């Protein structure tokens, strides 16, 4: 599995931080959170990267 963390701008102006599985297209596995505060978005991105690092490739969609 190839997991990546992205920052996605929403229509509401907030930024979501999903974990994406790119091994077979573009599937959102988990959304870590969203915020309009840039510092919080950075914290969420770091949390997503940590989840990816510690998952050992075993993330399950929606969990």
Rosetta silent file (secondary structure, phi, psi, omega in degrees, C-alpha in Angstrom):
SEQUENCE: XXXXXXXXXXXXXXXXXXXXXXXXXXXXXXXXXXXXXXXXXXXXXXXXXXXXXXXXXXXXXXX
SCORE:     score description
SCORE:     0.000 S_00000001
   1 L     0.000  141.283  177.032    0.000    0.000    0.000 S_00000001
   2 L  -115.696  103.294 -179.031    1.157    3.501   -0.783 S_00000001
   3 E  -101.382  140.502  175.340   -0.288    5.976    1.711 S_00000001
   4 E  -137.580  157.639  177.159    0.130    9.735    1.513 S_00000001
   5 E  -107.066  132.091  179.575   -1.158   12.693    3.475 S_00000001
   6 L  -124.047  163.158  170.528   -2.733   15.573    1.537 S_00000001
   7 L  -115.489  121.880 -175.057   -4.205   18.959    2.402 S_00000001
   8 E  -120.855  121.147  179.696   -7.533   19.519    0.644 S_00000001
   9 E   -76.730  131.365  179.615   -9.293   22.889    0.591 S_00000001
  10 L   -97.246  161.788  177.968  -13.054   22.634    1.180 S_00000001
  11 L   -58.960  -31.330 -178.066  -15.814   24.871   -0.164 S_00000001
  12 L   -73.635  -10.267 -178.839  -16.377   26.162    3.378 S_00000001
  13 L    99.945  -11.593  176.480  -12.818   27.515    3.499 S_00000001
  14 L   -79.936  167.113  177.448  -11.485   24.897    5.896 S_00000001
  15 E  -119.781  123.355  177.220   -8.683   22.522    4.959 S_00000001
  16 E   -90.350  150.639  177.672   -9.142   18.770    5.413 S_00000001
  17 E  -122.617   90.950  178.068   -6.225   16.429    6.049 S_00000001
  18 E   -93.395  158.532  169.703   -7.036   12.980    4.604 S_00000001
  19 E  -101.680  125.776 -173.989   -4.854    9.888    4.367 S_00000001
  20 E  -110.967  137.393  171.085   -4.943    8.629    0.778 S_00000001
  21 E   -97.700  112.325 -177.839   -4.219    5.133   -0.563 S_00000001
  22 L  -100.123    8.874 -176.390   -2.591    5.663   -3.969 S_00000001
  23 L   -71.146  -26.090  179.659   -1.810    2.002   -4.682 S_00000001
  24 L  -141.884   66.204 -177.765   -4.967    1.570   -6.803 S_00000001
  25 L    98.250 -138.018 -174.980   -6.159    5.032   -7.788 S_00000001
  26 L  -137.222   92.271 -177.849   -7.075    7.663   -5.210 S_00000001
  27 E  -115.667  124.469  175.627   -8.986    6.318   -2.191 S_00000001
  28 E   -75.842  119.277  179.771   -9.488    8.310    1.005 S_00000001
  29 E   -87.876  -42.833 -176.578   -8.779    5.891    3.846 S_00000001
  30 E  -158.057  138.982  170.753   -9.257    8.273    6.760 S_00000001
  31 E   -99.664  118.198 -176.775   -9.746   11.975    7.315 S_00000001
  32 E   -71.189  -35.720  178.625   -7.623   12.986   10.283 S_00000001
  33 E   166.594 -177.109  176.859   -9.448   16.310   10.693 S_00000001
  34 E  -149.478  154.858 -178.860  -10.061   19.756    9.282 S_00000001
  35 E  -163.634  159.802  172.471   -9.493   23.342   10.338 S_00000001
  36 L  -100.215   -5.996  179.371   -9.284   26.890    9.061 S_00000001
  37 L   -90.890  121.156 -175.314   -6.297   27.587   11.346 S_00000001
  38 H   -59.783  -37.294  178.350   -2.978   26.990    9.542 S_00000001
  39 H   -65.112  -40.483  178.805   -1.183   25.848   12.730 S_00000001
  40 H   -66.999  -39.641  176.885   -3.914   23.293   13.419 S_00000001
  41 H   -60.940  -41.440  176.414   -3.736   22.051    9.816 S_00000001
  42 H   -61.704  -42.075  177.804    0.010   21.562   10.303 S_00000001
  43 H   -63.685  -41.843  178.990   -0.616   19.617   13.509 S_00000001
  44 H   -64.574  -39.435  178.642   -3.187   17.430   11.725 S_00000001
  45 H   -64.281  -41.991  177.168   -0.747   16.780    8.868 S_00000001
  46 H   -63.591  -39.549  178.018    1.959   15.703   11.348 S_00000001
  47 H   -63.586  -41.981  178.706   -0.571   13.417   13.062 S_00000001
  48 H   -62.456  -43.954  178.475   -1.500   11.888    9.674 S_00000001
  49 H   -61.101  -39.506  178.225    2.175   11.285    8.849 S_00000001
  50 H   -65.191  -41.202  177.471    2.622    9.597   12.239 S_00000001
  51 H   -60.917  -44.216  179.361   -0.411    7.361   11.593 S_00000001
  52 H   -62.708  -46.050 -178.890    1.050    6.367    8.220 S_00000001
  53 H   -61.151  -40.681 -174.177    4.505    5.684    9.731 S_00000001
  54 H   -90.636   -4.796 -176.836    3.175    3.527   12.563 S_00000001
  55 H   -75.995  -23.832 -177.460    0.524    1.656   10.547 S_00000001
  56 L    64.094   25.984  179.893    2.962   -0.734    8.929 S_00000001
  57 L    78.118   17.201 -174.192    0.803   -0.601    5.770 S_00000001
  58 L  -113.908   31.030  177.145   -2.233   -1.896    7.626 S_00000001
  59 L   -71.989  141.110  179.465   -4.659    1.025    7.488 S_00000001
  60 L  -114.490  132.513 -177.482   -8.277   -0.001    6.950 S_00000001
  61 L   -52.853  129.050  177.149  -10.672    2.237    5.046 S_00000001
  62 L    83.680   -1.341 -178.544  -12.920    4.203    7.409 S_00000001
  63 L  -101.875    0.000    0.000  -11.009    3.250   10.595 S_00000001
